[in-house]
Each structure stands twice: as C-alpha cells, then as structure tokens.
Amino acid sequence: MTSNVVDTTSKLIAKLQTLAPEQQQQVLDFVEFIAQKYAQPQQPPQNRVLGLNQGKIWISDDFNEPLPDEFWLDESER
C-alpha cells in the first residue's frame, strides 16, 4: 500500500471509532453497497453468436416510413 492509502485508511478508522454503533453499521452498509456496485464481473462476457435468432422476428416493410400526423396529434378515431 502507498503512504496515501495508509493515511486515508488510518483517518477513516479514527473517524469510525468516534461514531455510535448505529452509525458504524450505516457506514458498513454503505461500504458494502459501494463494494457490490463496483465489483468486477466474475465471468467474462460471452461472445455473441451471429444469426442465433435468425428468422424469429419480423419487421414490416414500412418500418422506416414516417408516421401519419394523426399519430402525433392524437387525432385517431375513437
């Protein structure tokens, strides 16, 4: 460990010792949350498989066509 890390750790321990047990538990909960949030994944991500779901979906031929004004202005028949 570098001296900066040791210094920070010492300051943190000193501050923790001045807190009430309930506050120490809150700090512990927060540290565990942070550790879990930034934990490195245990397994490397799997490679994608090209064509795995080929033919399982369908997209309309007019998918990229503009939508009519009625759609945007909410003028549809009710």
N, C-alpha and C positions, 0 to 999 in steps of 0.2 A: 504494500500500500504506500501511496505517496504521503508526504507530510501533510498536504492539504486535506486528503481524505481522513487521515488520522485526527487532524484538528477538528474537522467538521463532525466526525463521529464522537469525539470527546465532548464537544459543545452540545450535541444532541443528547447524549447520555446525561450530562449535567442538568439540562433543562427538563428532561423526562423525570428525573429524580425529584424535582420540585413540584411535580403535578400530583393531584389527588389520584387515587387508584382508578376512579371512574374516567378521569381524563386520560390516564395512561392507556386504558382499554380503548378509548376512542382513537388515540394515536396509533395503537397497534392495529385496529380495524382499518384505518386509513392506509397504513403502510402495506398491509396485506392486499388491500384493494389495488394500490399502485403496482405492487409486485405482480399481481394477476393481470392487470391491464397491459403491462409492458412485457409480459413473459414471452419468450421466444417459442415459436411452434415446435412441438416435439417431433413431428414428422415433416419431411419436405413435401411441398405440394405435389400432387400427382400431375403428370403430363396430360394435356388434353388429347383426346382421340378424335382425329378428323373424321367426319362422316358418321359419328356414333349414332345420331338420331336422324339420319337422313331419311326423308320420306314420312316422318312422323308429324310434321306440321304442314299447314297450307296457308299461303298468303294470297289474298285477292289480287287480280291483275291490276285493279285500280288503286292499289295501296298508296301509291305516291301522288295520286291526283288530289287537287285541292278540295277541301270540304265545302259544301254549299253554304251560302250566307245564313240560311235557316238554322244550320247547326250552331253557328257562332252567336246569332241573335236570338236564339231560343224561340223561333217562330214555327216550330213544328206543330203539326196537327195534334190536338189533344182529344 
